[in-house]
Amino acid sequence: MFPCCRCGRPPFAGVRRTPAAAKALALALAWVALLAPEARARIGETEAECVVRYGEVIERRPDASTGSDELRSVFRTTNFLVVAEFREGRVWRIDYRKPLLDDEDIEDVLEWHRVEEPWGEPFAVFGDRFWLRSDRDVLARTLRGEGGESVVVMNRAYLDTNAAERRRQIEALNPSGPDLPAPPEGLLP
């Protein structure tokens, strides 16, 4: 146990540990959990809803994605740097970044975006993992880069709008025709 900074006794040494006290503490913690805003934005939410979840925008960055609004909003949470892209004022791509992702981080992000629909089994392409939600409207993927790792969640509109650009980028890397695994049926036009 850690000693108290003033008296040297362990924290809560004078507190009576009774079943009633334990029940009261559990009830208080449950109320705090219920009243705290969820710290996760979802596809389709507005920037104002993101601000409620994360706090104020810490930075605005120009957006290079086809069809996105001009600026992305950047938020910081205790676990992630969150970058939200908007189309017509609603999140259509959101990036959860940190130096090193673990499976628990990925599971958390997938759960936040599960809504009513479960995620399908993951599949891998070039070392990144992908998940397609069962309604086929949302795709999640892991990305690794110089700045760390990310879980990126995108809706179908984002994928459809940016698919042609992605194909051009892939073809530019290998003009003779990339030998890529086929995406799940219906994922791309």
N, C-alpha and C positions, 0 to 999 in steps of 0.2 A: 504494500500500500504506500501511496505517496503521502508524506507528512504535509500538514497544513502549513502555509507559509508563515503564519504568525505564532501558533502555539506548538507546532511540532507534532500534534496528534494527527492520526489519519482523518481524512475528510469524513464527515458525518459520524464521527465516533460517538457523539452524544445523542444521536437520533435513535429513538426506539424502533426496532424492526419488528413490527407486528403485522399480522395479515391485513388488518384494516389500513395501515400505512402503505403497505405494498399495493393494495387495491386502489387506494387514492392516487398513488404515483402512476400506476398503469392507466387509470382513467384520465389523469391530467395529460399524459403523453399522447393518449389516443385523441384527445381534443385538439392538441397542438397539431398533430398530423392531419386531422380533418380540416382544420382552419387554414393551414399553410397552403399557399398557391402551389400548384404543381409546377416544377421547374423544367418544363419541356414544352416546346412549341410543336404544333402539328401542322402537317400539310393542310393548306386551305385557310389558316388563320391569318388575321391582319397583323400589321406591325404593332398596333395598340395592344392586341392580345399577347404578342411576344413580350412587350414591355412589362405587362402585368406578371408574366412568368419569370422574366430574367432581370428586370430593372431597366434602367435607361440604356439607350444605344451608346456604346463606347466609341464607335467609329462608323463612318459610312464610306463604302468603297465603290468605285465605278464597277459596273457589271458588264462582262464581255459576252455573256450567254445570249444566244439568239432568242428574241422574244421577251426577255426579262425587262422589268422596269429599270430605270437608269442606275439606281444605287442599291447595293446590298447593305443590310444592317448587321453590325457585329455586336455581340453581347458576350459577357464573361460570366460564367457560373463557377462554382467551386470545383467542378470536374471538367468542364469543357470550355473551349472558345467556340461560340456558336455563330455561324455565318448564314443568314437567311436571305434567299433570293425571292423576289416577288414578281408576280405578273398580275397586272391590274389590281395591285394592292393586297394580294393574297400570297402566302408562302406557297411556292411550287417546287422549291429545292431548298434543303437545309443540310448544313454540314456541321457535324459535331467533331471538333478536333482536340487532340491532346498529344503530348509527346509519345506516349506508348499506350495503346489500347489493350485491354484484356477482354476475355470472353464475357465477363460480367458487364462491362461497358456496352458491348455490342448487344447483349441481351436486353439491357435497359432501353437502349434506343429503339430496338425492334418492338418492345412491349409498348413504348410510348405511342408508336405509330400503328399498333395493331388494330385499334378501334374495335370493331365487331368481327373483323376478318383475320383469321390466322395466317401466318407466314408459311410459305412452302419450304421444302428442304433447300438448304443452301447448295449452290453450285459454284465452281471456281473457274476463272478465266485469267490466265497470266498471273497467278498468285493472289488475285483479289477474290474475295468471296461476295456472292450476290444472293439476295433473297427476293422473291416475288410474292407479294401478298396474294391471298387466294382470290380476291376480287379482280386481280390483274390490273389494278389502278395505281399501285405504288410499288416502286423498286427501291431496295436498299443495297448498298455496296460498301465494302471497305476500300480505302485508298491509302497508299503509303507514299510519302514524299519527303523532301528535305526538312520540312517544318514539323514532321511528326506523322501521325496516323489519323484517319478520319473514318467516320461512318456517315455516308451521304444518303439522304432519303429524297427521292424524286417522284413526282406524280407522272401519270401517263402523258399529260399535255406537254410537260417539260421534255420527256423522252421523244415524243413525236416531233416536236418543234426542233430539237437539236440533233435528231438522228442523222439527217443528211450531212450536217457539219461534221459529226463524228466519223461518218464513213469517209469523207474527204480526208480527214486527218489520218485515218488508218491507211488509206490508199497512198498518201504522201510518204508514209513510213516504209511502205513496201509496194512500189508501183507494179510489180509483177503479179500482184493479187495476194492479199493476205490469206493465210490458211488458218482461219479462225473457227472455233466451234460455233455452231448455230445457236442463237439465243432461243429461249423458250418460245414456243409457238404463240404468235399474237403479241409479242413484246415490242417488236419494231414493225413499222409499216413495210 
